[in-house]
């Protein structure tokens, strides 16, 4: 969701609504990678509007507002999202690519985040965007407790958040897609990506950092850790194999990097995730 100031509210009066707080986290991170609209459909029965950083969160995607089949399409998606448990993607009657990413919080389905892109976009690119959004939604919901987050903390987050640009450099877009497709390859680094794209590595690092707000090397390391988290939560693989599958050549080094990013060892992270899953059952 690309935010714009709105004169009818006070931008420095953040809400304590858990969904609004989670939305702020999601939009801040996702917009750095893809400055495209994201709609949010509430599933908690509340009717009031949501506001993030001075802009109203759309409950209907801007693309869908212009579609004559909006009602038919909406009914179909609502029927399929009665108990959302995983991202859903398909082509809508108008030929757009549509995906819904569920947000589960405190054991309940709280909302659906919706992406809509032109049907001309490669399916692999759209799937990457959906997967990235799903990862960010899951991590944002499992961060500091949104129900007890203090207003000063949320206000502080809004002060350093940088509004997304209206577009992303084509080479940065290509770099992100290459990284996502080759995370498990330990040779994937700034120099490798630059060579594949046929551009100077220093130039790529500069434009990537400028548009994404983080160094490209740190982005690659962070995405590898996110992949490792997913594997720790969904497989019984040994730590050595997960290290290899997430692009790390050494299990000990992987554990050190993981601890730096996650604040705990891979084994402790797996125990934590599984204990939470067991408690929710």
Number of C-alpha atoms within 10 A of each C-alpha: 26 17 19 12 13 13 9 8 12 11 16 15 14 20 17 15 15 17 21 19 24 26 23 21 22 23 27 24 20 22 22 19 21 21 20 19 19 24 19 23 18 19 20 11 8 7 8 7 11 19 22 23 26 20 18 16 23 17 16 15 19 13 14 19 11 9 12 11 13 17 12 11 15 14 11 12 16 14 9 11 20 10 12 20 12 13 18 16 17 13 14 20 13 14 12 18 21 20 24 26 25 25 26 19 18 11 12 13 18 18 22 23 23 24 24 24 17 14 15 9 11 11 12 11 16 20 14 15 18 23 16 19 26 21 19 20 24 18 15 21 21 15 10 11 15 19 14 10 15 14 15 12 10 20 16 11 14 20 10 8 16 12 17 23 16 10 11 18 12 9 16 20 15 15 19 20 15 16 21 19 13 17 21 20 15 14 14 18 17 19 17 14 21 18 11 11 16 10 13 13 16 12 11 20 18 13 17 24 17 11 17 21 16 14 17 22 15 11 17 19 20 16 17 26 25 20 21 24 20 15 19 21 17 12 10 11 13 10 18 15 15 23 26 17 19 24 22 25 17 12 15 13 12 24 18 15 20 23 16 12 13 15 12 16 17 23 12 12 18 20 14 14 15 15 11 12 12 9 8 10 6
